[in-house]
Amino acid sequence: MVSAVFFHGLESSLPSSKVVTMQEVGWEVNCRQMDYKQVNEYQIAEEFVLDKKPKVLVGSSLGGAICKF
């Protein structure tokens, strides 16, 4: 099974149809509501990833940028 962390885009929120699609194909997906206006959101996202230890990072729009960095 693929384990993933998903980060939504700036104007998006959870639940996400992208998460549902990944779950439908058997992925274990962890996600959290992002508040991109919060100053330390990148640090919080990094801690979330380190805690979940996914095999894959998935992001949409700004969430994809968070995954890259």
LOSE-313576 format. One line per 3 residues: number of its first residue (from 1); their letters; for each residue x, z, y of C-alpha. Coordinates in pm, 1 decimal, always signed. Each point is the difference from the previous one (the first is absolute). Example, Ala and Ser with C-alpha at 12.3 -4.5 7.8 and 13.67 -1.06 7.14 Angstrom:
LOSE-313576
1> as> +1230.0 +780.0 -450.0 | +137.0 -66.0 +344.0
end
This chain:
LOSE-313576
1> mvs> +0.0 +0.0 +0.0 | +117.8 -81.2 +349.6 | +2.1 +290.0 +243.5
4> avf> -28.3 -92.2 +365.9 | -33.3 +148.8 +345.2 | -215.7 -199.1 +241.8
7> fhg> +11.0 +18.0 +379.7 | -284.8 -164.9 +194.0 | +38.0 -186.3 +327.6
10> les> -35.1 +126.0 +356.2 | -369.7 -79.7 +44.6 | -93.1 +64.5 -364.9
13> slp> -98.3 +313.0 -185.0 | -76.6 +128.0 -345.7 | -167.5 -75.8 -231.2
16> ssk> +155.9 -344.7 -24.1 | -108.5 -298.2 -207.0 | +370.2 -63.2 -63.8
19> vvt> +32.8 +340.1 -168.6 | -312.1 -66.7 -208.1 | +141.9 -335.3 -114.1
22> mqe> +330.1 +155.8 -107.0 | -187.1 +273.2 -188.4 | -221.0 -258.7 -173.5
25> vgw> +308.1 -164.3 -150.7 | +126.1 +333.3 -127.2 | +232.6 +121.0 +272.9
28> evn> +19.3 +366.7 +91.1 | -23.3 -6.9 +380.2 | +69.9 +290.5 +233.7
31> crq> -92.1 -35.2 +364.3 | -66.6 +209.5 +305.4 | -176.3 -54.1 +328.2
34> mdy> +264.9 -100.7 +253.6 | -5.6 +106.9 +364.4 | +241.1 -245.5 +157.9
37> kqv> -40.3 +164.3 +341.4 | +161.5 +317.0 -132.5 | +365.7 +17.2 +99.6
40> ney> +135.3 +109.1 -339.6 | -224.3 -219.8 -218.9 | +300.1 -186.8 -142.0
43> qia> +155.7 +329.0 -112.5 | -329.5 +111.2 -156.3 | -26.2 -334.6 -181.8
46> eef> +355.6 +34.3 -128.7 | -71.4 +349.4 -133.3 | -317.0 -130.7 -167.3
49> vld> +200.9 -271.5 -178.1 | +269.6 +244.7 -109.9 | -268.2 +232.0 -138.1
52> kkp> -190.6 -272.7 -191.6 | +308.8 -186.0 -128.1 | -171.8 -339.8 -39.1
55> kvl> +152.0 -306.0 -163.4 | -147.4 -222.6 +271.8 | -74.0 +33.9 +371.4
58> vgs> -289.2 -211.8 +130.3 | -106.0 -36.2 +359.5 | -231.4 -209.2 +209.5
61> slg> +106.0 -105.1 +350.1 | +161.0 +303.9 +168.9 | -15.5 +177.1 -337.2
64> gai> +229.1 -272.3 -133.3 | +247.6 +73.3 +276.6 | -9.3 +368.0 -93.7
67> ckf> +84.3 -99.7 -358.5 | +295.2 -209.8 +111.0 | +163.5 +272.0 +204.5
end
